[in-house]
């Protein structure tokens, strides 16, 4: 009985892990599609935007203001209003995204309640990570994760999105950008700026000295 109980535990853990992976992949796809088609493109007829003004606000607050007006410098925006705009996923955004994805999590809840619960849990985890990480990228502070390799990777990924808004639509879960081949390529000027931001680290002191001689900025000079 103990052996069977242990097997049952392993199966349950394995099932939970599979649902976590499935939820991560699916939310990565949603993150990509919403960011690309709602936040950077006007995909609907004018009548739709007139009927649902929230949709035009999503586009304008992100593509028009967050990208084109505010944050000309990736990690600094002097305007007190612009600094905060579109940094976080708001409650109304959560409601809209839950409504949009309801066919998925509703179906999961119907056929496999645990799968639905795990999906919703990962959904809210994504919201927490987006709000925390996206804010840190644009308003850097001395937080515990700022030097983690995973954060530097995501920061580089999002920085390149700000250089080319047709690339790197994933912010937290980058799987779909890789799947669809929409990962941006850094130019020399981008490398220089990411060195300044501290999102790229030289592999050795010798490399750092060589970069200094070439006139590349000191890592994280403004932090």
N, C-alpha and C positions, 0 to 999 in steps of 0.2 A: 504493500500500500504506500509506503514511504517513497518507493521508486516511482510509482505511478503519480504520486503527488508532486514529486520533483519534476517529472516529465510535463505535468500539467502546468506547473509554474513556468518552465522553459517555453512551452508553447504559447502561454499568455504573453510573456515578455517578447517573444518573437513576433506575435501578432501586433502588439502595441508598436514595436519598432517598425513593422511594415506600414502601419497606418501613419506613423510619424513621417516616414519617408514619402509616402503617397501624398500626404497633406503638404509637405514642403514643396514637392514638385508641382502640385496643382496650384498652390498659392503663388509660386514663382511665375507660373503662366499667367495667372490673374494679374499679378503685379505688373508684368510686362505689358499685357494687353490694355489694362486701364491706363497706365502711364503713357503708352504710345498713342492709343486711339482716342482717349478722352482728355488727357492733359496736354497733349502736343498737337492734336489735329481736331478740326471741326468736321466731323464725319456725318452730321445729320443735316436735314433741310432746315431752313430758317424758321419754319413753323414749329419745329421740335424745340428749338432753343427759346422761342417765344413762349411756348407752353411750359417748358421746364427751364427757367432761368438759372437754376442751379448748375446745369451743364455748361452754359457759357461762362459762368463764374469759375468753374473748375478749370476751363481752358485759359481764361484771361489771367487768373491769379497765378497760374503756373507758367505757361508758355510766354505770355506777354509781360507780366510783371516780375515774377521770380527769376526768369532767365534773361529777359531783354532789358528790364529796367533796374532791378535790384541785383546785387551780387555780381557786379562787373568784376570785382575781385572775389575769388572763390571763398575766402575765409574772412571777409570783412565787408560790412555794409553800414555806412555811417547814418543812414536814415533810420530813425527809431521805429517808424511804421514798417518800412520795407524790410528791416532786419528780421521781423517776426513773421512776415506774411509767407504762408505756404511752407513753413518749416515742419509742421506737424500734421498728422492725420486727425481731423477734428471729429467730434461726436456725430455731426451730420454726415461726414464722409463715411464713418463706420456704418451708419444706418443705410446709406446708399449702397455701399459695397456688400453688406449682408443681404440687401434686397436683390442686388444683381446676381449674387452667387447662391441665392436661395434654392434654385433647382438642384444644385450640387449637394449642399449640406442637408437640405430637406430630404433628398433621396437617400442620402447616407443614414440620416436619422431613422428613416422608415425601415430600411433593410438591415442596418447594422448600427444600433444606437452608439456603441463604443466608437465606431469609425466616425460618426457625426460629431461626437463630443470631442474627439481628438482633433478633428479638422477645425472646429470652432476654437479650440484651445490654441492651436498653432496660428490661427487667424489673429487672435488677440495678442499672441506673442510677437507676431510680425508687426502689428501696430505699435507695440511697445518698443521693439527694436528700431523700427523706422523713425519714430519720434526721437529716440535717444541718439541714434547714430547720425541721422540727418542733421540734427541740431549741432552735434559735435563737429561735423564736417564744416559747417558754415560759421559757427560761433565756437571756435575751439577753446576748451578749458583744460585744466590739469586733472583729467579724470583717469581712473585706474586703467581703462582699456585703450588709451590713446596710443600706447606703444605696442599693442598686440599686433601680431602679423595679420590676423584675420581682419582687424579694423583697417590697417594700412591698405590691404587689398581692396576692401570695399570703398575706402576713401579715394584710391586711385581710379577705381572703376567709375565712381560718380563724378570725380573731377573731369574725366574725359567726356562724360555725358554733357557737362556744361561747356565743353569746347566744341562738341558736335552733337546737337540735340537729336540727331537721327541714329545715334548709337547708345548703347549701355542704358537701356530702359529699366533694368533691374537695379534696385537700390540695396535691398537686404538679402534677397535670395537670387543670386546671379545665374542660376541654372539655365533659364530660358534664353538669355542673351547668348550663351555658349551654344545652345541647341540650334538657334536660328542664325548663328553666324553674325550677330549684330554687335560684336565686341569692338570698341574703338581702338585705334592704333595711335600711340603717343608720338607726337612730333618732338623735335629737339626743344622747342620753346616749352612744350608741356613737361618734358623731363626736367628742365631748369626750374619750372614753377613747383613741381612735385618735390624736388629736392629742397626748395625753400620751405615748403609746407611740412617737410619731414615725412612725407608719405613714401619716399624712396630712401633707402639707406645704402651707402657704399659698403662693399664687402670687406674692406680693410682700411686701415689708417693710410696706407700708401695710396689707395684709390681716392680717399678723401683729399689728400694733399695734391694729387694730380688734378682733381676737380677744382680745388682752390686756385691752382696756377692757371687753369683755363678760364677762371672768372665765374665759375658757377657759384650760386649763393650758398651761404652756410645753412646747414640743415636746421629747419625749424627756427629760423632767425627771429621771427616775430612772435614766438610763443613763449 
